[in-house]
Amino acid sequence: MAHHALVVGASGIVGSATSRLLAEQGWQVSGLARNPKAADNVTPLAADLLDPASLATALEGLKPTHLYLTTWARQATEAENIRVNAAMIRNLLDALRPAGSVEHVALVTGLKHYLGPFEAYGKGTLPQTPFREEQGRLDVENFYYAQEDEVFAAAKRDGFTWSVHRPHTITGVAVGNAMNMATTLAVYASICRETGRPFRFPGSAVQWNSLTDMTDARQLARQLLWASTTPAAANQAFNIVNGDVFRWKWMWQRIAEWFGIQAAPFDGEPAPLEEQMANDAEIWLSLAAQHDLAEADITRLTSPWHTDADLGRPIEVVTDMSKSRKLGFLDYQASDEAFFAVFEQLRKARLIP
């Protein structure tokens, strides 16, 4: 039977990269989102995952063989994150059940599996780095665990295989995305260049000095494709990063060089972007008019809160990828080049000057 992918969250960073890769591989691809964007060789479907009626309408007659879950909805508390995000997965799987066509479900979560949710981020007793898949769940409430449990229960009931994918901070392009470090830093660097403000590292001394890693959305998409079509990878969870490690003291300089600015010396104290960029909406509006940019609303491009959470962590974060490598997933992506690819794409799309 021909492969038919349903990519949920198709307009986001991971969903768009996954849809593009699958289409390039000759798959039939349907892309589901609340407000789907046009994409080559992807059939757009509009639905609200919290509205079973809209899902039934959008999915009527659809018989996907592979389901890729690349979305979540941020709520005010972790209890609400669990309630809402579990319901989204449950509603979707319930809507697809009558067709009986799904062979594999791939769920994208992340390293908060090891670090804990935002309410308890990086606190308490954490597993040693590098994080390994067998380290299991923390003894805290976490919406990632609730999402997994919905997939596991449906797989047992409906007979499909599954995979769980745990990226570190993801780089890619998607306007309006809630977790978007590369675009946030690109906007920040552009403002620093245009105004002469110092390009200050916003995070902690630990992050500045420690080893870390990241995940290019294209690298994650390749692992999603591999795991969903490799029998040995069925019913397993995998970490997914680029394959290199770096220190932010090096990466910050690399990013500054790309934008043609000087990196400010790091004084050891955090300088959160939420504070640095608190009054930048008007500046960006002016820059957008001056450079004829495609997006004048800075809130559609940046997520300072999320970048601050990642770069402000008081612990080292390094991810082990031995599990998937042993099974044959050997793809690699240099992390600085991943940033540069995003910056080039943003400039080409007139999203940064």
C-alpha positions as CSV (number, residue, x, y, z in Angstrom):
1,M,0.0,0.0,0.0
2,A,1.3,3.5,-0.8
3,H,2.4,5.7,2.1
4,H,-0.1,8.4,3.1
5,A,1.1,10.7,5.8
6,L,-1.1,12.9,8.0
7,V,1.2,15.5,9.6
8,V,-0.5,17.3,12.5
9,G,0.8,20.8,13.2
10,A,1.9,21.0,9.5
11,S,2.3,24.8,9.6
12,G,4.8,24.7,12.5
13,I,8.6,24.3,12.5
14,V,8.7,20.5,12.7
15,G,5.5,19.9,10.8
16,S,6.5,21.9,7.8
17,A,9.9,20.3,7.6
18,T,8.4,16.8,7.9
19,S,5.7,17.5,5.3
20,R,8.3,18.8,2.9
21,L,10.6,15.8,3.4
22,L,7.8,13.2,3.0
23,A,6.5,15.0,-0.2
24,E,10.0,15.0,-1.6
25,Q,10.1,11.2,-1.0
26,G,7.0,10.7,-3.1
27,W,4.5,10.2,-0.2
28,Q,0.9,11.4,-0.3
29,V,0.9,14.1,2.4
30,S,-2.0,15.7,4.2
31,G,-1.2,18.6,6.5
32,L,-3.5,19.3,9.4
33,A,-3.5,22.6,11.3
34,R,-6.0,25.2,12.7
35,N,-4.9,27.6,9.9
36,P,-3.0,25.5,7.4
37,K,-0.6,27.2,5.0
38,A,-0.2,26.4,1.4
39,A,2.8,24.1,0.7
40,D,3.9,22.2,-2.4
41,N,2.5,18.7,-2.7
42,V,0.7,18.9,0.7
43,T,-3.1,18.8,0.9
44,P,-4.1,21.3,3.6
45,L,-6.7,20.3,6.2
46,A,-8.2,22.7,8.7
47,A,-9.4,21.5,12.1
48,D,-9.3,22.2,15.8
49,L,-7.9,19.2,17.7
50,L,-10.1,20.1,20.7
51,D,-13.3,20.0,18.6
52,P,-14.2,16.4,17.6
53,A,-16.8,17.6,15.1
54,S,-14.3,19.7,13.2
55,L,-11.9,16.7,13.2
56,A,-14.6,14.4,11.9
57,T,-15.3,16.8,9.0
58,A,-11.7,17.4,8.1
59,L,-10.7,13.7,8.2
60,E,-13.8,12.3,6.5
61,G,-12.7,9.7,3.9
62,L,-9.0,10.1,4.8
63,K,-7.1,6.9,5.2
64,P,-3.5,7.8,6.4
65,T,-1.0,5.0,6.9
66,H,1.4,7.2,9.0
67,L,0.5,9.8,11.6
68,Y,3.1,12.5,12.7
69,L,2.2,14.4,15.8
70,T,4.2,17.6,15.8
71,T,2.0,20.1,17.7
72,W,1.0,21.1,21.2
73,A,-0.9,24.0,22.9
74,R,0.7,26.0,25.7
75,Q,-1.5,26.5,28.7
76,A,-1.1,28.6,31.9
77,T,-0.4,25.6,34.2
78,E,0.9,22.1,33.8
79,A,-2.4,20.6,34.9
80,E,-4.0,22.5,32.0
81,N,-1.2,21.4,29.6
82,I,-1.9,17.8,30.5
83,R,-5.7,18.1,30.2
84,V,-5.6,20.0,26.9
85,N,-2.7,18.3,25.1
86,A,-3.9,14.8,26.1
87,A,-7.3,15.6,24.8
88,M,-5.9,16.8,21.5
89,I,-4.1,13.4,20.9
90,R,-7.1,11.4,22.1
91,N,-9.6,13.3,19.9
92,L,-7.4,12.8,16.9
93,L,-6.8,9.1,17.4
94,D,-10.5,8.6,18.0
95,A,-11.4,10.4,14.8
96,L,-9.0,8.2,12.8
97,R,-10.0,4.9,14.4
98,P,-13.0,4.1,12.2
99,A,-10.9,4.1,9.0
100,G,-8.5,1.5,10.5
101,S,-5.7,2.6,8.2
102,V,-3.0,3.9,10.6
103,E,0.1,1.7,10.7
104,H,2.4,3.9,12.7
105,V,2.1,7.0,14.9
106,A,5.2,9.2,15.6
107,L,5.0,11.6,18.5
108,V,7.4,14.5,18.9
109,T,8.0,15.6,22.5
110,G,11.3,16.9,23.8
111,L,13.9,17.0,26.5
112,K,11.4,18.2,29.1
113,H,10.9,14.4,29.4
114,Y,14.2,14.6,31.4
115,L,14.2,18.2,32.6
116,G,10.6,18.5,33.8
117,P,7.8,20.9,32.7
118,F,8.2,24.7,32.6
119,E,6.7,25.0,36.1
120,A,9.5,22.8,37.5
121,Y,12.1,23.3,34.8
122,G,15.5,21.9,35.6
123,K,14.7,21.6,39.3
124,G,14.8,18.7,41.7
125,T,16.7,15.5,41.0
126,L,17.5,15.2,37.4
127,P,19.1,12.3,35.5
128,Q,22.8,12.6,34.7
129,T,23.9,14.0,31.3
130,P,24.1,12.9,28.6
131,F,20.4,12.1,28.7
132,R,19.6,8.6,27.6
133,E,16.2,7.2,26.7
134,E,16.3,4.5,29.3
135,Q,16.5,7.1,32.1
136,G,12.7,7.1,32.1
137,R,10.2,9.6,33.6
138,L,10.6,12.0,36.4
139,D,8.3,11.8,39.4
140,V,6.4,15.0,38.3
141,E,3.3,15.8,36.3
142,N,4.3,16.4,32.7
143,F,2.1,16.8,29.6
144,Y,4.6,14.9,27.5
145,Y,3.9,11.8,29.6
146,A,0.2,12.3,29.1
147,Q,0.6,12.6,25.4
148,E,2.7,9.4,25.3
149,D,0.1,7.5,27.4
150,E,-2.7,8.4,24.9
151,V,-0.6,7.1,22.0
152,F,0.4,3.9,23.9
153,A,-3.2,3.2,24.9
154,A,-4.5,3.7,21.3
155,A,-1.6,1.6,19.9
156,K,-2.6,-1.3,22.2
157,R,-6.2,-1.0,21.3
158,D,-5.9,-0.4,17.5
159,G,-2.8,-2.3,16.6
160,F,-0.4,0.3,15.2
161,T,3.2,0.8,16.0
162,W,4.6,4.0,17.5
163,S,7.8,6.0,18.0
164,V,8.5,8.9,20.4
165,H,11.1,11.6,19.4
166,R,12.8,13.8,21.9
167,P,14.6,16.8,20.3
168,H,16.6,19.4,22.1
169,T,15.9,23.1,21.1
170,I,14.7,23.0,17.5
171,T,15.9,25.4,14.8
172,G,13.7,26.0,11.8
173,V,11.4,28.6,10.2
174,A,7.7,29.1,11.0
175,V,6.0,32.4,11.6
176,G,3.8,32.4,14.8
177,N,5.6,29.5,16.5
178,A,5.6,29.5,20.3
179,M,9.1,28.0,20.6
180,N,11.4,29.6,18.1
181,M,15.0,30.3,19.2
182,A,16.7,30.7,15.9
183,T,14.2,33.3,14.6
184,T,14.1,35.0,18.0
185,L,17.9,35.4,18.0
186,A,17.8,36.6,14.3
187,V,15.4,39.4,15.2
188,Y,17.4,40.3,18.3
189,A,20.7,40.4,16.4
190,S,19.0,42.5,13.6
191,I,17.8,45.0,16.2
192,C,21.2,45.2,17.8
193,R,22.8,45.8,14.4
194,E,20.3,48.4,13.3
195,T,20.3,50.3,16.7
196,G,23.9,49.8,17.9
197,R,22.8,48.0,21.0
198,P,25.2,45.4,22.4
199,F,24.6,41.8,21.4
200,R,24.4,40.4,24.9
201,F,24.1,36.7,25.7
202,P,20.9,36.4,27.6
203,G,21.5,33.2,29.6
204,S,23.4,31.7,32.5
205,A,27.1,31.2,33.0
206,V,26.5,27.4,33.0
207,Q,25.0,27.6,29.5
208,W,27.7,29.9,28.3
209,N,30.5,27.6,29.5
210,S,29.0,24.1,29.3
211,L,28.6,21.7,26.4
212,T,25.2,21.5,24.7
213,D,23.5,20.4,21.5
214,M,20.5,21.3,19.3
215,T,18.1,19.8,16.8
216,D,17.6,21.1,13.2
217,A,14.0,20.5,12.2
218,R,15.2,18.8,9.0
219,Q,17.3,16.4,11.1
220,L,14.2,15.6,13.2
221,A,12.1,15.1,10.1
222,R,14.7,12.6,8.8
223,Q,14.5,10.6,12.0
224,L,10.7,10.7,11.9
225,L,10.8,9.2,8.5
226,W,13.4,6.6,9.4
227,A,11.7,5.4,12.6
228,S,8.3,5.2,11.0
229,T,9.6,3.0,8.2
230,T,12.2,0.9,10.0
231,P,10.8,-2.2,11.7
232,A,13.6,-2.4,14.3
233,A,12.7,1.2,15.4
234,A,9.0,0.3,16.2
235,N,7.6,1.0,19.6
236,Q,10.6,2.8,20.9
237,A,11.6,6.3,22.1
238,F,14.5,8.1,20.6
239,N,16.5,11.2,21.4
240,I,17.3,13.4,18.3
241,V,20.0,16.1,18.0
242,N,22.2,17.2,15.3
243,G,25.2,15.0,16.3
244,D,27.6,17.7,17.3
245,V,28.2,19.5,20.6
246,F,29.2,23.2,21.2
247,R,29.5,25.8,23.9
248,W,27.4,29.0,23.7
249,K,30.6,31.1,24.2
250,W,31.6,29.8,20.7
251,M,28.1,29.8,19.1
252,W,27.3,33.4,20.2
253,Q,30.4,34.6,18.4
254,R,29.4,32.6,15.3
255,I,26.0,34.1,15.3
256,A,27.4,37.6,15.8
257,E,29.8,37.1,12.8
258,W,26.9,36.1,10.5
259,F,25.1,39.3,11.3
260,G,28.3,41.4,11.0
261,I,28.2,42.6,14.6
262,Q,30.4,42.3,17.7
263,A,29.4,39.9,20.5
264,A,29.3,41.8,23.8
265,P,31.6,40.3,26.5
266,F,29.7,38.1,28.8
267,D,29.8,39.3,32.4
268,G,28.5,36.1,34.0
269,E,25.0,37.5,34.7
270,P,21.9,36.6,32.8
271,A,20.3,39.4,30.7
272,P,16.9,37.9,29.7
273,L,15.6,38.7,26.3
274,E,12.1,39.3,27.8
275,E,13.7,42.3,29.5
276,Q,16.1,43.3,26.7
277,M,13.3,43.1,24.0
278,A,10.4,44.3,26.2
279,N,10.1,47.6,24.3
280,D,11.2,46.5,20.8
281,A,7.7,46.2,19.2
282,E,7.9,49.8,17.9
283,I,11.5,49.5,16.9
284,W,10.7,46.4,14.8
285,L,7.6,48.2,13.3
286,S,10.0,50.9,12.1
287,L,12.6,48.5,10.8
288,A,9.9,46.5,8.9
289,A,8.7,49.7,7.2
290,Q,12.3,50.8,6.5
291,H,13.3,47.4,5.0
292,D,9.9,46.4,3.5
293,L,9.8,43.3,5.7
294,A,7.0,40.8,5.4
295,E,6.1,40.7,9.1
296,A,5.9,43.9,11.2
297,D,4.5,42.2,14.3
298,I,7.5,41.2,16.4
299,T,5.3,38.9,18.5
300,R,4.7,36.7,15.4
301,L,8.4,36.1,15.1
302,T,9.9,36.0,18.5
303,S,9.5,33.9,21.7
304,P,11.8,35.5,24.2
305,W,10.3,33.5,27.1
306,H,11.2,30.2,25.6
307,T,14.7,31.3,24.5
308,D,15.3,32.6,28.0
309,A,14.1,29.2,29.5
310,D,16.6,27.3,27.3
311,L,19.6,29.7,27.7
312,G,19.0,30.4,31.4
313,R,19.1,26.8,32.6
314,P,21.5,26.3,35.6
315,I,22.5,22.8,34.4
316,E,24.4,21.2,31.5
317,V,22.2,19.7,28.8
318,V,23.7,17.1,26.5
319,T,21.8,14.4,24.7
320,D,23.0,10.8,23.8
321,M,21.9,9.5,20.4
322,S,23.5,6.1,20.6
323,K,20.2,4.2,20.5
324,S,19.1,5.3,17.0
325,R,22.7,5.2,15.7
326,K,23.0,1.6,16.7
327,L,19.8,0.9,14.7
328,G,21.1,2.7,11.6
329,F,20.1,6.3,11.8
330,L,23.4,8.1,11.0
331,D,22.3,11.5,9.7
332,Y,24.3,14.6,10.9
333,Q,23.9,18.3,10.9
334,A,26.4,21.0,12.0
335,S,24.5,23.2,14.5
336,D,26.1,26.5,13.4
337,E,25.2,25.8,9.8
338,A,21.7,25.0,11.0
339,F,21.4,28.5,12.5
340,F,22.8,30.0,9.3
341,A,20.3,28.1,7.1
342,V,17.5,29.6,9.2
343,F,18.9,33.1,9.0
344,E,19.3,32.8,5.2
345,Q,15.8,31.5,4.8
346,L,14.4,34.4,7.0
347,R,16.3,37.0,4.9
348,K,15.1,35.4,1.6
349,A,11.5,35.6,2.9
350,R,12.0,39.2,4.0
351,L,11.4,38.4,7.6
352,I,14.6,40.0,8.8
353,P,16.6,42.9,7.1
